[in-house]
């Protein structure tokens, strides 16, 4: 179990696993799951469209200038001005595909910037996830039209990579048949949710007490022996917090 002082200490200094950003996200309560917004590609698409338009305009305009300037030089006895027009038209027609490549490059640069920004935000969120158990409540309708109210435990677990993630475990459930009044079910759900919230808050306070003591002791830690002392300080703070809470009256709202 993770709500004991010794087991909580095992998670001190352990980072969250990157799988919480993807396949393990379901291990967290729905309200804490990070869902990345869909990144719009409209700006990229508009740039490519603009590049295609410029490509067409450049090709047609360049060909027209080349034809006009060449005609004036060859058949009308035009001077240097028409030669310049013909040369500009030739250059535009010869390089018309460059606009597509420029637009695509700019679009890819924007996409890469958005990806780096999204990765940075994901890592910032991951650093805020703390390894204490959570509880959540959900309802579902069974095949016989009865309603199941289930409390789920979101338990942190250590991984082989030296990180932590979460797993979902059934913690308690109540089933009400199809003839149960809706008010009765609603009251039961609200009561279970209140208990889940209070228990989650209690475990979060225990974790914060241990983590604060550990961080303070670790500031001066230089070797394994001092790091062990930091863990002991965290365990002591956690134990004292538990003992203090036992002396308090039961949690009520």
PEHUKA-V938592 format. One record per pair of residues at least 4 apart in sequence whose ideal C-beta (glycine too) atoms are under 8 Angstrom apart, sorted by sequence separation. I is the first residue (numbers start at 1). GAP is how many residues later the second one is. D is the distance in whole Angstrom. If there is no record, write none. Layout:
I GAP D
I GAP D
This chain:
3 4 7
4 4 7
5 4 6
6 4 7
7 4 8
8 4 8
10 4 8
16 4 6
18 4 8
19 4 5
20 4 5
21 4 7
28 4 5
29 4 7
41 4 6
42 4 6
43 4 7
44 4 7
45 4 6
46 4 6
47 4 6
48 4 6
49 4 6
50 4 6
51 4 6
52 4 7
53 4 6
54 4 6
55 4 6
56 4 6
57 4 6
58 4 6
59 4 6
60 4 6
61 4 6
62 4 6
63 4 6
64 4 6
65 4 6
66 4 6
67 4 6
68 4 6
69 4 6
70 4 6
71 4 6
72 4 5
73 4 8
78 4 3
79 4 7
80 4 6
81 4 7
82 4 6
83 4 6
84 4 6
85 4 6
86 4 6
87 4 6
88 4 6
89 4 6
90 4 6
91 4 6
92 4 6
97 4 7
98 4 6
99 4 6
100 4 6
101 4 6
102 4 6
103 4 6
104 4 6
105 4 6
106 4 7
107 4 6
108 4 6
109 4 7
110 4 6
111 4 6
112 4 6
113 4 6
114 4 6
115 4 6
116 4 6
117 4 7
118 4 6
119 4 6
120 4 6
121 4 6
122 4 6
123 4 7
124 4 7
125 4 7
141 4 7
142 4 5
158 4 8
159 4 5
176 4 4
180 4 5
181 4 7
182 4 6
183 4 6
184 4 6
185 4 6
186 4 6
187 4 6
188 4 6
189 4 6
190 4 6
191 4 7
192 4 6
193 4 6
194 4 6
195 4 6
196 4 6
197 4 6
198 4 6
199 4 7
200 4 6
201 4 6
202 4 7
203 4 6
204 4 6
205 4 6
206 4 7
207 4 6
208 4 6
209 4 7
210 4 6
211 4 6
212 4 6
213 4 6
214 4 6
215 4 7
217 4 7
222 4 6
223 4 7
224 4 6
225 4 7
226 4 7
227 4 7
228 4 6
229 4 6
230 4 7
231 4 6
232 4 6
233 4 6
234 4 6
235 4 6
236 4 6
237 4 6
238 4 6
239 4 6
240 4 6
241 4 6
242 4 7
243 4 7
244 4 7
2 5 5
3 5 7
19 5 4
20 5 6
28 5 5
71 5 7
72 5 8
73 5 5
78 5 7
141 5 7
142 5 7
158 5 8
159 5 7
180 5 6
221 5 4
1 6 6
2 6 6
72 6 3
76 6 8
141 6 6
142 6 6
158 6 6
159 6 6
220 6 7
221 6 5
17 7 7
20 7 7
26 7 7
140 7 7
141 7 8
157 7 7
20 8 7
25 8 5
139 8 6
140 8 5
156 8 5
157 8 6
176 8 7
221 8 7
2 9 8
25 9 7
69 9 7
73 9 5
139 9 7
156 9 7
157 9 7
176 9 5
217 9 8
218 9 7
221 9 5
72 10 4
73 10 6
139 10 5
140 10 7
156 10 6
157 10 6
138 11 8
139 11 7
155 11 7
137 12 7
138 12 6
154 12 5
155 12 6
176 12 7
217 12 6
218 12 4
21 13 7
69 13 5
72 13 8
73 13 6
137 13 7
154 13 8
155 13 8
217 13 4
68 14 8
69 14 7
137 14 5
138 14 7
154 14 6
155 14 6
174 14 6
69 15 7
136 15 7
137 15 7
153 15 7
154 15 8
69 16 4
70 16 5
135 16 6
136 16 5
152 16 5
153 16 5
214 16 5
217 16 4
68 17 6
69 17 3
135 17 7
152 17 7
153 17 8
214 17 7
216 17 7
217 17 7
68 18 8
69 18 8
135 18 6
136 18 7
152 18 6
153 18 4
174 18 7
69 19 8
134 19 8
135 19 7
151 19 8
152 19 6
214 19 7
65 20 5
66 20 5
69 20 6
133 20 6
134 20 4
150 20 6
151 20 5
172 20 8
213 20 5
214 20 4
65 21 7
68 21 7
133 21 6
150 21 8
151 21 4
213 21 5
67 22 7
133 22 5
150 22 7
151 22 7
65 23 6
66 23 3
133 23 7
150 23 4
211 23 7
213 23 7
65 24 3
66 24 5
132 24 7
149 24 7
210 24 4
213 24 4
64 25 7
131 25 4
148 25 6
149 25 5
210 25 7
212 25 7
213 25 8
62 26 8
63 26 7
148 26 7
149 26 8
62 27 5
65 27 7
66 27 6
148 27 5
149 27 7
210 27 6
61 28 8
62 28 7
147 28 7
209 28 5
210 28 4
62 29 7
146 29 6
147 29 5
209 29 6
62 30 3
63 30 5
146 30 6
61 31 6
62 31 3
146 31 5
147 31 8
209 31 8
210 31 8
62 32 8
134 32 8
145 32 8
146 32 6
206 32 6
209 32 4
59 33 8
131 33 5
142 33 7
144 33 8
145 33 4
147 33 7
58 34 5
59 34 6
62 34 6
144 34 7
58 35 7
206 35 6
135 36 7
149 36 7
205 36 7
206 36 7
58 37 7
59 37 4
58 38 4
147 38 6
149 39 6
56 40 8
149 40 5
55 41 5
58 41 6
151 41 6
55 42 6
149 43 6
202 43 7
55 44 5
151 44 8
54 45 4
55 45 5
151 45 6
139 46 8
52 47 8
51 48 5
52 48 6
51 49 5
54 49 8
202 49 7
51 50 8
139 50 6
51 51 6
52 51 8
48 52 7
51 52 3
137 52 6
50 53 6
51 53 7
198 53 5
48 55 5
137 55 5
198 55 8
47 56 5
48 56 6
137 56 5
47 57 8
47 59 6
48 59 6
137 59 5
194 59 6
47 60 4
135 60 8
136 60 6
135 61 4
45 62 8
135 62 8
44 63 4
47 63 8
43 64 7
44 64 8
135 64 5
135 65 5
44 66 6
134 66 5
43 67 6
44 67 6
133 67 7
132 68 8
134 69 8
41 70 8
133 70 5
132 71 5
132 72 5
130 74 7
132 74 7
39 75 6
132 75 4
39 76 8
131 76 7
130 77 6
130 78 8
39 79 7
130 81 7
36 82 6
36 86 7
34 88 7
34 91 5
32 97 8
21 101 5
28 101 8
32 102 7
21 105 6
29 105 5
31 105 8
20 106 6
28 106 7
29 106 8
30 106 7
29 107 4
18 108 7
20 109 6
16 110 5
15 111 8
16 111 7
15 112 8
16 113 4
16 115 7
14 117 7
11 120 4
8 123 8
29 123 8
8 124 7
29 125 6
28 126 6
27 127 6
2 129 8
3 129 8
2 130 7
3 130 6
2 131 5
27 138 6
28 138 5
27 139 3
27 140 5
24 141 5
27 141 6
17 142 6
24 142 7
26 142 7
14 144 7
17 144 7
11 145 6
18 145 8
20 145 6
17 146 4
19 146 6
20 146 7
11 147 7
15 147 8
16 147 6
17 147 6
10 148 7
14 148 7
15 148 5
16 148 6
17 148 4
14 149 6
15 149 8
16 149 7
14 150 5
2 153 6
11 153 6
2 154 6
8 198 7
12 198 7
8 199 6
12 199 7
3 200 6
5 201 8
9 201 6
13 201 7
8 202 6
12 202 5
3 203 7
5 205 7
9 205 8
13 205 8
12 218 8
12 219 6
9 222 6
12 222 6
9 225 6
9 226 5
6 229 7
9 229 7
5 230 5
8 230 6
5 233 4
5 234 5
5 237 6
